[in-house]
Amino acid sequence: MKIIFYFSMMIFMICNILIIISSIVSKKSFMDREKNSPFECGFDPKSSARMPFSLHFFLIAVIFLIFDVEITLLIPIISILKISNIWNFNSIMIFFLLILLIGLYYEWNQGALTWTK
């Protein structure tokens, strides 16, 4: 039993030594301000963190998610075509696309799709 304990402790120590050596060897020696700063799309990472956030970015992301989810709901409808009546399929598809088009028209009418305001 003691041999197994010593063997497991030796493996544990070897693993820890390898982790420490690899972290020392892999450290970057060249420190650049731009490379070390976090990447924020469309924002200057060196400015104040308390600046107001443009809600237009958030609105575009929400619109993208809504229409992306709608497309994922359209794909299974194609597989229903084989097992359902063609009239039922057409009515469901027209209803679904009509809801999408009304939503797109509403967003367009409200000005949410225009980038500059």
C-alpha positions in Angstrom: 0.0 0.0 0.0 2.8 2.4 0.8 4.4 1.8 -2.6 1.2 2.8 -4.4 0.9 5.9 -2.2 4.6 6.9 -2.9 4.1 6.2 -6.6 1.0 8.4 -6.8 2.7 11.2 -4.9 5.7 11.0 -7.3 3.4 11.2 -10.3 1.6 14.1 -8.7 4.9 16.0 -8.1 6.1 15.3 -11.7 2.8 16.7 -13.1 3.1 19.8 -10.9 6.7 20.4 -11.9 5.8 20.0 -15.6 2.9 22.5 -15.2 5.2 25.0 -13.5 7.9 24.6 -16.2 5.5 24.9 -19.0 3.9 28.1 -17.6 7.4 29.6 -17.2 8.5 28.7 -20.7 5.3 29.8 -22.4 5.1 33.3 -21.0 5.2 36.1 -23.5 8.4 38.1 -23.3 7.1 40.8 -25.7 4.5 42.9 -24.0 2.5 45.1 -26.4 -0.3 47.4 -25.3 -2.5 46.7 -28.3 -1.9 42.9 -28.1 -2.7 42.7 -24.4 -5.8 44.9 -24.5 -9.2 43.1 -24.9 -10.8 43.3 -28.3 -14.1 45.1 -28.3 -15.9 45.3 -31.6 -16.6 48.9 -32.5 -15.4 50.3 -29.2 -12.1 51.8 -28.0 -10.9 49.6 -25.1 -8.8 52.4 -23.7 -11.7 54.8 -23.2 -13.8 55.2 -20.0 -15.9 52.1 -19.1 -18.7 54.4 -17.9 -19.6 55.7 -21.4 -23.2 55.1 -22.5 -23.7 52.0 -24.6 -25.3 52.5 -28.0 -28.5 50.5 -28.0 -28.4 50.2 -31.7 -25.8 47.4 -31.5 -28.1 45.6 -29.1 -31.2 46.1 -31.3 -29.4 44.7 -34.4 -28.3 41.7 -32.4 -31.8 41.0 -31.1 -33.3 41.3 -34.6 -30.6 38.9 -35.9 -31.4 36.4 -33.2 -35.2 36.6 -33.8 -34.8 36.0 -37.5 -32.2 33.4 -37.0 -34.5 31.4 -34.7 -37.3 31.8 -37.3 -35.1 30.2 -39.9 -34.4 27.3 -37.6 -38.1 26.9 -37.2 -38.6 26.9 -41.0 -36.3 23.9 -41.6 -38.4 21.2 -39.9 -41.5 22.4 -41.8 -39.8 21.1 -45.0 -39.8 17.6 -43.5 -43.5 17.8 -42.7 -44.2 18.2 -46.4 -43.9 14.4 -46.9 -46.4 13.4 -44.3 -49.0 16.2 -44.5 -51.5 17.4 -46.9 -50.2 20.0 -49.5 -53.0 22.5 -48.6 -52.2 22.2 -44.8 -48.5 22.7 -45.6 -49.1 25.7 -47.8 -51.4 27.4 -45.2 -48.9 26.8 -42.4 -46.0 28.1 -44.5 -47.9 31.1 -45.8 -49.0 32.0 -42.2 -45.5 31.6 -40.9 -43.9 33.7 -43.6 -46.6 36.3 -43.3 -45.7 36.7 -39.6 -42.1 37.0 -40.5 -42.8 39.6 -43.2 -45.1 41.6 -40.9 -42.3 41.6 -38.3 -39.7 42.7 -40.9 -42.0 45.5 -42.1 -42.6 46.7 -38.6 -38.9 46.8 -37.8 -38.3 48.6 -41.1 -41.1 51.1 -40.4 -39.8 51.8 -36.9 -36.4 52.6 -38.4 -34.6 49.8 -36.5 -32.9 48.6 -39.7 -31.3 52.0 -40.5 -27.7 52.2 -39.2 -27.5 55.9 -38.9 -30.0 58.0 -37.0 
